[in-house]
Amino acid sequence: APIDIWYDADFKNLFLKIIREAKEVGGTYIAWDEVLKRVEAKEAWPGKWVHLYLSLAILSKKYKLRL
């Protein structure tokens, strides 16, 4: 999917919301603050690495995994 083309302010805000929710669950393995900073700092698609963190954030929230 051409996510880099579809990525806009709404998509970015959705990503940030999901990552913030994962941060609320907590954990020690992932530096959610750093992930947030990197996504917030970019106006364009932040890159492939964000898929991994987004997937982990969704799993963290859904299953209350402390990552």
PDBQT receptor file of N, H, CA, C and O in Angstrom, charges set to zero:
ATOM      1  N   ALA A   1       0.846  -1.183   0.000  1.00  0.00    +0.000 N 
ATOM      2  CA  ALA A   1       0.000   0.000   0.000  1.00  0.00    +0.000 C 
ATOM      3  C   ALA A   1       0.889   1.242   0.000  1.00  0.00    +0.000 C 
ATOM      4  O   ALA A   1       1.925   1.257   0.664  1.00  0.00    +0.000 OA
ATOM      5  N   PRO A   2       0.507   2.255  -0.717  1.00  0.00    +0.000 N 
ATOM      6  CA  PRO A   2       1.323   3.485  -0.773  1.00  0.00    +0.000 C 
ATOM      7  C   PRO A   2       1.076   4.393   0.433  1.00  0.00    +0.000 C 
ATOM      8  O   PRO A   2       0.584   5.513   0.299  1.00  0.00    +0.000 OA
ATOM      9  N   ILE A   3       1.430   3.880   1.608  1.00  0.00    +0.000 N 
ATOM     10  H   ILE A   3       1.829   2.970   1.716  1.00  0.00    +0.000 HD
ATOM     11  CA  ILE A   3       1.162   4.628   2.830  1.00  0.00    +0.000 C 
ATOM     12  C   ILE A   3       1.877   5.974   2.826  1.00  0.00    +0.000 C 
ATOM     13  O   ILE A   3       1.341   6.960   3.333  1.00  0.00    +0.000 OA
ATOM     14  N   ASP A   4       3.065   6.027   2.266  1.00  0.00    +0.000 N 
ATOM     15  H   ASP A   4       3.500   5.227   1.853  1.00  0.00    +0.000 HD
ATOM     16  CA  ASP A   4       3.790   7.299   2.240  1.00  0.00    +0.000 C 
ATOM     17  C   ASP A   4       3.015   8.367   1.467  1.00  0.00    +0.000 C 
ATOM     18  O   ASP A   4       3.194   9.558   1.719  1.00  0.00    +0.000 OA
ATOM     19  N   ILE A   5       2.166   7.960   0.539  1.00  0.00    +0.000 N 
ATOM     20  H   ILE A   5       2.020   6.992   0.335  1.00  0.00    +0.000 HD
ATOM     21  CA  ILE A   5       1.330   8.905  -0.209  1.00  0.00    +0.000 C 
ATOM     22  C   ILE A   5       0.071   9.234   0.597  1.00  0.00    +0.000 C 
ATOM     23  O   ILE A   5      -0.383  10.379   0.597  1.00  0.00    +0.000 OA
ATOM     24  N   TRP A   6      -0.491   8.241   1.279  1.00  0.00    +0.000 N 
ATOM     25  H   TRP A   6      -0.122   7.311   1.279  1.00  0.00    +0.000 HD
ATOM     26  CA  TRP A   6      -1.724   8.440   2.046  1.00  0.00    +0.000 C 
ATOM     27  C   TRP A   6      -1.498   9.161   3.361  1.00  0.00    +0.000 C 
ATOM     28  O   TRP A   6      -2.427   9.737   3.927  1.00  0.00    +0.000 OA
ATOM     29  N   TYR A   7      -0.267   9.130   3.847  1.00  0.00    +0.000 N 
ATOM     30  H   TYR A   7       0.487   8.661   3.387  1.00  0.00    +0.000 HD
ATOM     31  CA  TYR A   7       0.045   9.701   5.156  1.00  0.00    +0.000 C 
ATOM     32  C   TYR A   7      -0.249  11.193   5.169  1.00  0.00    +0.000 C 
ATOM     33  O   TYR A   7       0.326  11.960   4.397  1.00  0.00    +0.000 OA
ATOM     34  N   ASP A   8      -1.152  11.591   6.054  1.00  0.00    +0.000 N 
ATOM     35  H   ASP A   8      -1.619  10.967   6.681  1.00  0.00    +0.000 HD
ATOM     36  CA  ASP A   8      -1.495  12.999   6.207  1.00  0.00    +0.000 C 
ATOM     37  C   ASP A   8      -1.664  13.297   7.697  1.00  0.00    +0.000 C 
ATOM     38  O   ASP A   8      -1.364  12.447   8.536  1.00  0.00    +0.000 OA
ATOM     39  N   ALA A   9      -2.135  14.482   8.027  1.00  0.00    +0.000 N 
ATOM     40  H   ALA A   9      -2.378  15.172   7.345  1.00  0.00    +0.000 HD
ATOM     41  CA  ALA A   9      -2.259  14.873   9.431  1.00  0.00    +0.000 C 
ATOM     42  C   ALA A   9      -3.203  13.940  10.196  1.00  0.00    +0.000 C 
ATOM     43  O   ALA A   9      -2.937  13.608  11.351  1.00  0.00    +0.000 OA
ATOM     44  N   ASP A  10      -4.289  13.521   9.572  1.00  0.00    +0.000 N 
ATOM     45  H   ASP A  10      -4.506  13.791   8.634  1.00  0.00    +0.000 HD
ATOM     46  CA  ASP A  10      -5.231  12.621  10.248  1.00  0.00    +0.000 C 
ATOM     47  C   ASP A  10      -4.589  11.269  10.542  1.00  0.00    +0.000 C 
ATOM     48  O   ASP A  10      -4.741  10.726  11.637  1.00  0.00    +0.000 OA
ATOM     49  N   PHE A  11      -3.876  10.733   9.564  1.00  0.00    +0.000 N 
ATOM     50  H   PHE A  11      -3.753  11.174   8.675  1.00  0.00    +0.000 HD
ATOM     51  CA  PHE A  11      -3.197   9.445   9.729  1.00  0.00    +0.000 C 
ATOM     52  C   PHE A  11      -2.132   9.557  10.813  1.00  0.00    +0.000 C 
ATOM     53  O   PHE A  11      -1.995   8.674  11.660  1.00  0.00    +0.000 OA
ATOM     54  N   LYS A  12      -1.388  10.644  10.775  1.00  0.00    +0.000 N 
ATOM     55  H   LYS A  12      -1.499  11.361  10.087  1.00  0.00    +0.000 HD
ATOM     56  CA  LYS A  12      -0.341  10.870  11.773  1.00  0.00    +0.000 C 
ATOM     57  C   LYS A  12      -0.955  10.952  13.173  1.00  0.00    +0.000 C 
ATOM     58  O   LYS A  12      -0.429  10.359  14.115  1.00  0.00    +0.000 OA
ATOM     59  N   ASN A  13      -2.050  11.672  13.312  1.00  0.00    +0.000 N 
ATOM     60  H   ASN A  13      -2.478  12.153  12.546  1.00  0.00    +0.000 HD
ATOM     61  CA  ASN A  13      -2.709  11.795  14.614  1.00  0.00    +0.000 C 
ATOM     62  C   ASN A  13      -3.221  10.450  15.118  1.00  0.00    +0.000 C 
ATOM     63  O   ASN A  13      -3.182  10.179  16.318  1.00  0.00    +0.000 OA
ATOM     64  N   LEU A  14      -3.697   9.614  14.210  1.00  0.00    +0.000 N 
ATOM     65  H   LEU A  14      -3.729   9.834  13.235  1.00  0.00    +0.000 HD
ATOM     66  CA  LEU A  14      -4.128   8.271  14.588  1.00  0.00    +0.000 C 
ATOM     67  C   LEU A  14      -2.937   7.468  15.120  1.00  0.00    +0.000 C 
ATOM     68  O   LEU A  14      -3.039   6.815  16.158  1.00  0.00    +0.000 OA
ATOM     69  N   PHE A  15      -1.818   7.520  14.409  1.00  0.00    +0.000 N 
ATOM     70  H   PHE A  15      -1.735   8.051  13.566  1.00  0.00    +0.000 HD
ATOM     71  CA  PHE A  15      -0.605   6.830  14.862  1.00  0.00    +0.000 C 
ATOM     72  C   PHE A  15      -0.220   7.309  16.258  1.00  0.00    +0.000 C 
ATOM     73  O   PHE A  15       0.044   6.500  17.148  1.00  0.00    +0.000 OA
ATOM     74  N   LEU A  16      -0.191   8.624  16.445  1.00  0.00    +0.000 N 
ATOM     75  H   LEU A  16      -0.406   9.281  15.722  1.00  0.00    +0.000 HD
ATOM     76  CA  LEU A  16       0.210   9.188  17.733  1.00  0.00    +0.000 C 
ATOM     77  C   LEU A  16      -0.742   8.766  18.847  1.00  0.00    +0.000 C 
ATOM     78  O   LEU A  16      -0.300   8.476  19.959  1.00  0.00    +0.000 OA
ATOM     79  N   LYS A  17      -2.019   8.730  18.570  1.00  0.00    +0.000 N 
ATOM     80  H   LYS A  17      -2.378   8.966  17.667  1.00  0.00    +0.000 HD
ATOM     81  CA  LYS A  17      -3.016   8.304  19.550  1.00  0.00    +0.000 C 
ATOM     82  C   LYS A  17      -2.766   6.863  19.986  1.00  0.00    +0.000 C 
ATOM     83  O   LYS A  17      -2.778   6.557  21.179  1.00  0.00    +0.000 OA
ATOM     84  N   ILE A  18      -2.540   5.987  19.020  1.00  0.00    +0.000 N 
ATOM     85  H   ILE A  18      -2.529   6.235  18.052  1.00  0.00    +0.000 HD
ATOM     86  CA  ILE A  18      -2.306   4.574  19.324  1.00  0.00    +0.000 C 
ATOM     87  C   ILE A  18      -1.024   4.400  20.139  1.00  0.00    +0.000 C 
ATOM     88  O   ILE A  18      -0.985   3.612  21.085  1.00  0.00    +0.000 OA
ATOM     89  N   ILE A  19       0.015   5.132  19.770  1.00  0.00    +0.000 N 
ATOM     90  H   ILE A  19      -0.016   5.772  19.002  1.00  0.00    +0.000 HD
ATOM     91  CA  ILE A  19       1.292   5.022  20.476  1.00  0.00    +0.000 C 
ATOM     92  C   ILE A  19       1.163   5.579  21.900  1.00  0.00    +0.000 C 
ATOM     93  O   ILE A  19       1.722   5.008  22.836  1.00  0.00    +0.000 OA
ATOM     94  N   ARG A  20       0.435   6.682  22.070  1.00  0.00    +0.000 N 
ATOM     95  H   ARG A  20      -0.019   7.146  21.309  1.00  0.00    +0.000 HD
ATOM     96  CA  ARG A  20       0.229   7.235  23.415  1.00  0.00    +0.000 C 
ATOM     97  C   ARG A  20      -0.540   6.258  24.299  1.00  0.00    +0.000 C 
ATOM     98  O   ARG A  20      -0.244   6.126  25.487  1.00  0.00    +0.000 OA
ATOM     99  N   GLU A  21      -1.516   5.581  23.727  1.00  0.00    +0.000 N 
ATOM    100  H   GLU A  21      -1.757   5.688  22.762  1.00  0.00    +0.000 HD
ATOM    101  CA  GLU A  21      -2.276   4.590  24.495  1.00  0.00    +0.000 C 
ATOM    102  C   GLU A  21      -1.385   3.432  24.930  1.00  0.00    +0.000 C 
ATOM    103  O   GLU A  21      -1.533   2.919  26.039  1.00  0.00    +0.000 OA
ATOM    104  N   ALA A  22      -0.471   3.022  24.074  1.00  0.00    +0.000 N 
ATOM    105  H   ALA A  22      -0.350   3.438  23.173  1.00  0.00    +0.000 HD
ATOM    106  CA  ALA A  22       0.468   1.953  24.443  1.00  0.00    +0.000 C 
ATOM    107  C   ALA A  22       1.388   2.436  25.559  1.00  0.00    +0.000 C 
ATOM    108  O   ALA A  22       1.727   1.677  26.467  1.00  0.00    +0.000 OA
ATOM    109  N   LYS A  23       1.785   3.692  25.485  1.00  0.00    +0.000 N 
ATOM    110  H   LYS A  23       1.510   4.308  24.748  1.00  0.00    +0.000 HD
ATOM    111  CA  LYS A  23       2.645   4.262  26.522  1.00  0.00    +0.000 C 
ATOM    112  C   LYS A  23       1.948   4.229  27.879  1.00  0.00    +0.000 C 
ATOM    113  O   LYS A  23       2.591   3.994  28.902  1.00  0.00    +0.000 OA
ATOM    114  N   GLU A  24       0.635   4.463  27.892  1.00  0.00    +0.000 N 
ATOM    115  H   GLU A  24       0.112   4.653  27.061  1.00  0.00    +0.000 HD
ATOM    116  CA  GLU A  24      -0.136   4.436  29.137  1.00  0.00    +0.000 C 
ATOM    117  C   GLU A  24      -0.143   3.048  29.774  1.00  0.00    +0.000 C 
ATOM    118  O   GLU A  24      -0.183   2.921  30.998  1.00  0.00    +0.000 OA
ATOM    119  N   VAL A  25      -0.103   2.003  28.933  1.00  0.00    +0.000 N 
ATOM    120  H   VAL A  25      -0.071   2.106  27.939  1.00  0.00    +0.000 HD
ATOM    121  CA  VAL A  25      -0.052   0.636  29.455  1.00  0.00    +0.000 C 
ATOM    122  C   VAL A  25       1.264   0.424  30.189  1.00  0.00    +0.000 C 
ATOM    123  O   VAL A  25       1.322  -0.292  31.188  1.00  0.00    +0.000 OA
ATOM    124  N   GLY A  26       2.317   1.054  29.686  1.00  0.00    +0.000 N 
ATOM    125  H   GLY A  26       2.270   1.636  28.874  1.00  0.00    +0.000 HD
ATOM    126  CA  GLY A  26       3.611   0.996  30.348  1.00  0.00    +0.000 C 
ATOM    127  C   GLY A  26       4.508  -0.105  29.819  1.00  0.00    +0.000 C 
ATOM    128  O   GLY A  26       4.206  -0.754  28.817  1.00  0.00    +0.000 OA
ATOM    129  N   GLY A  27       5.598  -0.298  30.504  1.00  0.00    +0.000 N 
ATOM    130  H   GLY A  27       5.843   0.228  31.318  1.00  0.00    +0.000 HD
ATOM    131  CA  GLY A  27       6.572  -1.302  30.122  1.00  0.00    +0.000 C 
ATOM    132  C   GLY A  27       7.972  -0.735  30.120  1.00  0.00    +0.000 C 
ATOM    133  O   GLY A  27       8.173   0.470  30.276  1.00  0.00    +0.000 OA
ATOM    134  N   THR A  28       8.943  -1.624  29.940  1.00  0.00    +0.000 N 
ATOM    135  H   THR A  28       8.780  -2.602  29.813  1.00  0.00    +0.000 HD
ATOM    136  CA  THR A  28      10.342  -1.200  29.983  1.00  0.00    +0.000 C 
ATOM    137  C   THR A  28      11.121  -1.546  28.724  1.00  0.00    +0.000 C 
ATOM    138  O   THR A  28      12.288  -1.171  28.606  1.00  0.00    +0.000 OA
ATOM    139  N   TYR A  29      10.515  -2.241  27.794  1.00  0.00    +0.000 N 
ATOM    140  H   TYR A  29       9.567  -2.545  27.890  1.00  0.00    +0.000 HD
ATOM    141  CA  TYR A  29      11.241  -2.706  26.615  1.00  0.00    +0.000 C 
ATOM    142  C   TYR A  29      11.280  -1.691  25.480  1.00  0.00    +0.000 C 
ATOM    143  O   TYR A  29      12.245  -1.647  24.717  1.00  0.00    +0.000 OA
ATOM    144  N   ILE A  30      10.249  -0.887  25.366  1.00  0.00    +0.000 N 
ATOM    145  H   ILE A  30       9.465  -0.923  25.985  1.00  0.00    +0.000 HD
ATOM    146  CA  ILE A  30      10.165   0.073  24.267  1.00  0.00    +0.000 C 
ATOM    147  C   ILE A  30      10.137   1.482  24.844  1.00  0.00    +0.000 C 
ATOM    148  O   ILE A  30       9.376   1.772  25.767  1.00  0.00    +0.000 OA
ATOM    149  N   ALA A  31      10.962   2.340  24.298  1.00  0.00    +0.000 N 
ATOM    150  H   ALA A  31      11.580   2.105  23.548  1.00  0.00    +0.000 HD
ATOM    151  CA  ALA A  31      11.000   3.747  24.716  1.00  0.00    +0.000 C 
ATOM    152  C   ALA A  31       9.915   4.501  23.944  1.00  0.00    +0.000 C 
ATOM    153  O   ALA A  31      10.191   5.147  22.933  1.00  0.00    +0.000 OA
ATOM    154  N   TRP A  32       8.678   4.408  24.437  1.00  0.00    +0.000 N 
ATOM    155  H   TRP A  32       8.453   3.883  25.258  1.00  0.00    +0.000 HD
ATOM    156  CA  TRP A  32       7.556   5.009  23.725  1.00  0.00    +0.000 C 
ATOM    157  C   TRP A  32       7.733   6.513  23.548  1.00  0.00    +0.000 C 
ATOM    158  O   TRP A  32       7.307   7.068  22.535  1.00  0.00    +0.000 OA
ATOM    159  N   ASP A  33       8.359   7.183  24.520  1.00  0.00    +0.000 N 
ATOM    160  H   ASP A  33       8.705   6.732  25.342  1.00  0.00    +0.000 HD
ATOM    161  CA  ASP A  33       8.599   8.623  24.378  1.00  0.00    +0.000 C 
ATOM    162  C   ASP A  33       9.456   8.913  23.149  1.00  0.00    +0.000 C 
ATOM    163  O   ASP A  33       9.215   9.881  22.429  1.00  0.00    +0.000 OA
ATOM    164  N   GLU A  34      10.438   8.084  22.922  1.00  0.00    +0.000 N 
ATOM    165  H   GLU A  34      10.634   7.298  23.507  1.00  0.00    +0.000 HD
ATOM    166  CA  GLU A  34      11.317   8.267  21.754  1.00  0.00    +0.000 C 
ATOM    167  C   GLU A  34      10.564   8.010  20.452  1.00  0.00    +0.000 C 
ATOM    168  O   GLU A  34      10.750   8.731  19.472  1.00  0.00    +0.000 OA
ATOM    169  N   VAL A  35       9.727   6.996  20.441  1.00  0.00    +0.000 N 
ATOM    170  H   VAL A  35       9.576   6.409  21.237  1.00  0.00    +0.000 HD
ATOM    171  CA  VAL A  35       8.917   6.710  19.252  1.00  0.00    +0.000 C 
ATOM    172  C   VAL A  35       8.000   7.898  18.976  1.00  0.00    +0.000 C 
ATOM    173  O   VAL A  35       7.882   8.343  17.834  1.00  0.00    +0.000 OA
ATOM    174  N   LEU A  36       7.356   8.407  20.013  1.00  0.00    +0.000 N 
ATOM    175  H   LEU A  36       7.451   8.045  20.940  1.00  0.00    +0.000 HD
ATOM    176  CA  LEU A  36       6.476   9.570  19.851  1.00  0.00    +0.000 C 
ATOM    177  C   LEU A  36       7.230  10.761  19.283  1.00  0.00    +0.000 C 
ATOM    178  O   LEU A  36       6.756  11.420  18.357  1.00  0.00    +0.000 OA
ATOM    179  N   LYS A  37       8.410  11.037  19.841  1.00  0.00    +0.000 N 
ATOM    180  H   LYS A  37       8.795  10.502  20.593  1.00  0.00    +0.000 HD
ATOM    181  CA  LYS A  37       9.208  12.176  19.356  1.00  0.00    +0.000 C 
ATOM    182  C   LYS A  37       9.535  12.043  17.883  1.00  0.00    +0.000 C 
ATOM    183  O   LYS A  37       9.443  13.013  17.131  1.00  0.00    +0.000 OA
ATOM    184  N   ARG A  38       9.918  10.843  17.469  1.00  0.00    +0.000 N 
ATOM    185  H   ARG A  38       9.992  10.055  18.080  1.00  0.00    +0.000 HD
ATOM    186  CA  ARG A  38      10.304  10.643  16.072  1.00  0.00    +0.000 C 
ATOM    187  C   ARG A  38       9.127  10.798  15.122  1.00  0.00    +0.000 C 
ATOM    188  O   ARG A  38       9.270  11.370  14.042  1.00  0.00    +0.000 OA
ATOM    189  N   VAL A  39       7.964  10.293  15.517  1.00  0.00    +0.000 N 
ATOM    190  H   VAL A  39       7.847   9.828  16.395  1.00  0.00    +0.000 HD
ATOM    191  CA  VAL A  39       6.778  10.432  14.666  1.00  0.00    +0.000 C 
ATOM    192  C   VAL A  39       6.327  11.896  14.648  1.00  0.00    +0.000 C 
ATOM    193  O   VAL A  39       5.990  12.429  13.590  1.00  0.00    +0.000 OA
ATOM    194  N   GLU A  40       6.320  12.541  15.808  1.00  0.00    +0.000 N 
ATOM    195  H   GLU A  40       6.593  12.108  16.667  1.00  0.00    +0.000 HD
ATOM    196  CA  GLU A  40       5.908  13.941  15.883  1.00  0.00    +0.000 C 
ATOM    197  C   GLU A  40       6.817  14.852  15.070  1.00  0.00    +0.000 C 
ATOM    198  O   GLU A  40       6.352  15.844  14.508  1.00  0.00    +0.000 OA
ATOM    199  N   ALA A  41       8.086  14.534  14.999  1.00  0.00    +0.000 N 
ATOM    200  H   ALA A  41       8.463  13.728  15.456  1.00  0.00    +0.000 HD
ATOM    201  CA  ALA A  41       9.070  15.389  14.329  1.00  0.00    +0.000 C 
ATOM    202  C   ALA A  41       8.957  15.380  12.813  1.00  0.00    +0.000 C 
ATOM    203  O   ALA A  41       9.464  16.285  12.150  1.00  0.00    +0.000 OA
ATOM    204  N   LYS A  42       8.308  14.383  12.263  1.00  0.00    +0.000 N 
ATOM    205  H   LYS A  42       7.896  13.648  12.801  1.00  0.00    +0.000 HD
ATOM    206  CA  LYS A  42       8.235  14.257  10.807  1.00  0.00    +0.000 C 
ATOM    207  C   LYS A  42       6.864  14.653  10.290  1.00  0.00    +0.000 C 
ATOM    208  O   LYS A  42       5.845  14.215  10.822  1.00  0.00    +0.000 OA
ATOM    209  N   GLU A  43       6.838  15.467   9.268  1.00  0.00    +0.000 N 
ATOM    210  H   GLU A  43       7.667  15.823   8.836  1.00  0.00    +0.000 HD
ATOM    211  CA  GLU A  43       5.578  15.803   8.611  1.00  0.00    +0.000 C 
ATOM    212  C   GLU A  43       5.227  14.745   7.563  1.00  0.00    +0.000 C 
ATOM    213  O   GLU A  43       4.055  14.476   7.296  1.00  0.00    +0.000 OA
ATOM    214  N   ALA A  44       6.255  14.160   6.987  1.00  0.00    +0.000 N 
ATOM    215  H   ALA A  44       7.207  14.378   7.204  1.00  0.00    +0.000 HD
ATOM    216  CA  ALA A  44       6.066  13.111   5.979  1.00  0.00    +0.000 C 
ATOM    217  C   ALA A  44       6.102  11.752   6.667  1.00  0.00    +0.000 C 
ATOM    218  O   ALA A  44       6.348  11.663   7.870  1.00  0.00    +0.000 OA
ATOM    219  N   TRP A  45       5.858  10.705   5.904  1.00  0.00    +0.000 N 
ATOM    220  H   TRP A  45       5.659  10.778   4.927  1.00  0.00    +0.000 HD
ATOM    221  CA  TRP A  45       5.871   9.337   6.419  1.00  0.00    +0.000 C 
ATOM    222  C   TRP A  45       7.189   9.091   7.138  1.00  0.00    +0.000 C 
ATOM    223  O   TRP A  45       8.251   9.274   6.542  1.00  0.00    +0.000 OA
ATOM    224  N   PRO A  46       7.153   8.673   8.429  1.00  0.00    +0.000 N 
ATOM    225  CA  PRO A  46       8.382   8.510   9.191  1.00  0.00    +0.000 C 
ATOM    226  C   PRO A  46       9.243   7.316   8.802  1.00  0.00    +0.000 C 
ATOM    227  O   PRO A  46      10.360   7.191   9.304  1.00  0.00    +0.000 OA
ATOM    228  N   GLY A  47       8.777   6.455   7.948  1.00  0.00    +0.000 N 
ATOM    229  H   GLY A  47       7.870   6.557   7.540  1.00  0.00    +0.000 HD
ATOM    230  CA  GLY A  47       9.592   5.333   7.487  1.00  0.00    +0.000 C 
ATOM    231  C   GLY A  47       9.042   3.988   7.913  1.00  0.00    +0.000 C 
ATOM    232  O   GLY A  47       8.096   3.892   8.695  1.00  0.00    +0.000 OA
ATOM    233  N   LYS A  48       9.663   2.955   7.376  1.00  0.00    +0.000 N 
ATOM    234  H   LYS A  48      10.432   3.033   6.741  1.00  0.00    +0.000 HD
ATOM    235  CA  LYS A  48       9.181   1.591   7.602  1.00  0.00    +0.000 C 
ATOM    236  C   LYS A  48       9.223   1.161   9.058  1.00  0.00    +0.000 C 
ATOM    237  O   LYS A  48       8.386   0.364   9.484  1.00  0.00    +0.000 OA
ATOM    238  N   TRP A  49      10.161   1.659   9.820  1.00  0.00    +0.000 N 
ATOM    239  H   TRP A  49      10.841   2.306   9.474  1.00  0.00    +0.000 HD
ATOM    240  CA  TRP A  49      10.321   1.248  11.211  1.00  0.00    +0.000 C 
ATOM    241  C   TRP A  49       9.053   1.490  12.013  1.00  0.00    +0.000 C 
ATOM    242  O   TRP A  49       8.785   0.768  12.973  1.00  0.00    +0.000 OA
ATOM    243  N   VAL A  50       8.266   2.498  11.633  1.00  0.00    +0.000 N 
ATOM    244  H   VAL A  50       8.484   3.084  10.853  1.00  0.00    +0.000 HD
ATOM    245  CA  VAL A  50       7.074   2.834  12.409  1.00  0.00    +0.000 C 
ATOM    246  C   VAL A  50       6.029   1.713  12.361  1.00  0.00    +0.000 C 
ATOM    247  O   VAL A  50       5.224   1.587  13.284  1.00  0.00    +0.000 OA
ATOM    248  N   HIS A  51       6.029   0.906  11.307  1.00  0.00    +0.000 N 
ATOM    249  H   HIS A  51       6.683   1.008  10.557  1.00  0.00    +0.000 HD
ATOM    250  CA  HIS A  51       5.083  -0.226  11.236  1.00  0.00    +0.000 C 
ATOM    251  C   HIS A  51       5.278  -1.174  12.418  1.00  0.00    +0.000 C 
ATOM    252  O   HIS A  51       4.307  -1.615  13.033  1.00  0.00    +0.000 OA
ATOM    253  N   LEU A  52       6.509  -1.478  12.726  1.00  0.00    +0.000 N 
ATOM    254  H   LEU A  52       7.298  -1.119  12.226  1.00  0.00    +0.000 HD
ATOM    255  CA  LEU A  52       6.813  -2.381  13.833  1.00  0.00    +0.000 C 
ATOM    256  C   LEU A  52       6.275  -1.819  15.141  1.00  0.00    +0.000 C 
ATOM    257  O   LEU A  52       5.593  -2.520  15.889  1.00  0.00    +0.000 OA
ATOM    258  N   TYR A  53       6.578  -0.560  15.415  1.00  0.00    +0.000 N 
ATOM    259  H   TYR A  53       7.132   0.009  14.807  1.00  0.00    +0.000 HD
ATOM    260  CA  TYR A  53       6.145   0.037  16.665  1.00  0.00    +0.000 C 
ATOM    261  C   TYR A  53       4.638   0.208  16.726  1.00  0.00    +0.000 C 
ATOM    262  O   TYR A  53       4.044   0.060  17.794  1.00  0.00    +0.000 OA
ATOM    263  N   LEU A  54       4.013   0.516  15.605  1.00  0.00    +0.000 N 
ATOM    264  H   LEU A  54       4.495   0.636  14.737  1.00  0.00    +0.000 HD
ATOM    265  CA  LEU A  54       2.562   0.631  15.579  1.00  0.00    +0.000 C 
ATOM    266  C   LEU A  54       1.920  -0.719  15.882  1.00  0.00    +0.000 C 
ATOM    267  O   LEU A  54       0.958  -0.787  16.647  1.00  0.00    +0.000 OA
ATOM    268  N   SER A  55       2.435  -1.778  15.299  1.00  0.00    +0.000 N 
ATOM    269  H   SER A  55       3.217  -1.723  14.678  1.00  0.00    +0.000 HD
ATOM    270  CA  SER A  55       1.915  -3.128  15.566  1.00  0.00    +0.000 C 
ATOM    271  C   SER A  55       2.080  -3.487  17.038  1.00  0.00    +0.000 C 
ATOM    272  O   SER A  55       1.161  -4.028  17.652  1.00  0.00    +0.000 OA
ATOM    273  N   LEU A  56       3.245  -3.189  17.605  1.00  0.00    +0.000 N 
ATOM    274  H   LEU A  56       3.992  -2.750  17.106  1.00  0.00    +0.000 HD
ATOM    275  CA  LEU A  56       3.478  -3.471  19.020  1.00  0.00    +0.000 C 
ATOM    276  C   LEU A  56       2.563  -2.627  19.914  1.00  0.00    +0.000 C 
ATOM    277  O   LEU A  56       2.084  -3.105  20.943  1.00  0.00    +0.000 OA
ATOM    278  N   ALA A  57       2.326  -1.385  19.524  1.00  0.00    +0.000 N 
ATOM    279  H   ALA A  57       2.716  -0.997  18.689  1.00  0.00    +0.000 HD
ATOM    280  CA  ALA A  57       1.446  -0.513  20.302  1.00  0.00    +0.000 C 
ATOM    281  C   ALA A  57       0.018  -1.054  20.307  1.00  0.00    +0.000 C 
ATOM    282  O   ALA A  57      -0.651  -1.042  21.341  1.00  0.00    +0.000 OA
ATOM    283  N   ILE A  58      -0.444  -1.525  19.161  1.00  0.00    +0.000 N 
ATOM    284  H   ILE A  58       0.099  -1.535  18.321  1.00  0.00    +0.000 HD
ATOM    285  CA  ILE A  58      -1.793  -2.089  19.072  1.00  0.00    +0.000 C 
ATOM    286  C   ILE A  58      -1.901  -3.342  19.936  1.00  0.00    +0.000 C 
ATOM    287  O   ILE A  58      -2.872  -3.504  20.675  1.00  0.00    +0.000 OA
ATOM    288  N   LEU A  59      -0.915  -4.221  19.850  1.00  0.00    +0.000 N 
ATOM    289  H   LEU A  59      -0.125  -4.089  19.250  1.00  0.00    +0.000 HD
ATOM    290  CA  LEU A  59      -0.918  -5.430  20.675  1.00  0.00    +0.000 C 
ATOM    291  C   LEU A  59      -0.844  -5.090  22.161  1.00  0.00    +0.000 C 
ATOM    292  O   LEU A  59      -1.512  -5.718  22.982  1.00  0.00    +0.000 OA
ATOM    293  N   SER A  60      -0.037  -4.105  22.495  1.00  0.00    +0.000 N 
ATOM    294  H   SER A  60       0.506  -3.595  21.828  1.00  0.00    +0.000 HD
ATOM    295  CA  SER A  60       0.118  -3.692  23.879  1.00  0.00    +0.000 C 
ATOM    296  C   SER A  60      -1.211  -3.236  24.461  1.00  0.00    +0.000 C 
ATOM    297  O   SER A  60      -1.590  -3.629  25.564  1.00  0.00    +0.000 OA
ATOM    298  N   LYS A  61      -1.913  -2.402  23.702  1.00  0.00    +0.000 N 
ATOM    299  H   LYS A  61      -1.605  -2.083  22.806  1.00  0.00    +0.000 HD
ATOM    300  CA  LYS A  61      -3.193  -1.883  24.182  1.00  0.00    +0.000 C 
ATOM    301  C   LYS A  61      -4.242  -2.984  24.258  1.00  0.00    +0.000 C 
ATOM    302  O   LYS A  61      -4.941  -3.111  25.263  1.00  0.00    +0.000 OA
ATOM    303  N   LYS A  62      -4.353  -3.768  23.213  1.00  0.00    +0.000 N 
ATOM    304  H   LYS A  62      -3.786  -3.664  22.396  1.00  0.00    +0.000 HD
ATOM    305  CA  LYS A  62      -5.399  -4.791  23.148  1.00  0.00    +0.000 C 
ATOM    306  C   LYS A  62      -5.253  -5.841  24.241  1.00  0.00    +0.000 C 
ATOM    307  O   LYS A  62      -6.234  -6.234  24.872  1.00  0.00    +0.000 OA
ATOM    308  N   TYR A  63      -4.020  -6.291  24.458  1.00  0.00    +0.000 N 
ATOM    309  H   TYR A  63      -3.223  -5.971  23.945  1.00  0.00    +0.000 HD
ATOM    310  CA  TYR A  63      -3.791  -7.385  25.409  1.00  0.00    +0.000 C 
ATOM    311  C   TYR A  63      -3.142  -6.927  26.711  1.00  0.00    +0.000 C 
ATOM    312  O   TYR A  63      -2.729  -7.747  27.531  1.00  0.00    +0.000 OA
ATOM    313  N   LYS A  64      -3.054  -5.603  26.895  1.00  0.00    +0.000 N 
ATOM    314  H   LYS A  64      -3.389  -4.936  26.229  1.00  0.00    +0.000 HD
ATOM    315  CA  LYS A  64      -2.450  -5.033  28.111  1.00  0.00    +0.000 C 
ATOM    316  C   LYS A  64      -1.049  -5.573  28.348  1.00  0.00    +0.000 C 
ATOM    317  O   LYS A  64      -0.672  -5.895  29.475  1.00  0.00    +0.000 OA
ATOM    318  N   LEU A  65      -0.277  -5.668  27.252  1.00  0.00    +0.000 N 
ATOM    319  H   LEU A  65      -0.583  -5.406  26.337  1.00  0.00    +0.000 HD
ATOM    320  CA  LEU A  65       1.109  -6.124  27.342  1.00  0.00    +0.000 C 
ATOM    321  C   LEU A  65       1.986  -4.953  27.746  1.00  0.00    +0.000 C 
ATOM    322  O   LEU A  65       1.922  -3.887  27.134  1.00  0.00    +0.000 OA
ATOM    323  N   ARG A  66       2.775  -5.137  28.736  1.00  0.00    +0.000 N 
ATOM    324  H   ARG A  66       2.827  -6.003  29.234  1.00  0.00    +0.000 HD
ATOM    325  CA  ARG A  66       3.671  -4.084  29.193  1.00  0.00    +0.000 C 
ATOM    326  C   ARG A  66       4.988  -4.203  28.420  1.00  0.00    +0.000 C 
ATOM    327  O   ARG A  66       5.922  -4.890  28.834  1.00  0.00    +0.000 OA
ATOM    328  N   LEU A  67       5.023  -3.511  27.290  1.00  0.00    +0.000 N 
ATOM    329  H   LEU A  67       4.265  -2.952  26.953  1.00  0.00    +0.000 HD
ATOM    330  CA  LEU A  67       6.204  -3.562  26.439  1.00  0.00    +0.000 C 
ATOM    331  C   LEU A  67       7.084  -2.371  26.746  1.00  0.00    +0.000 C 
ATOM    332  O   LEU A  67       8.144  -2.213  26.139  1.00  0.00    +0.000 OA
TER     333      LEU A  67
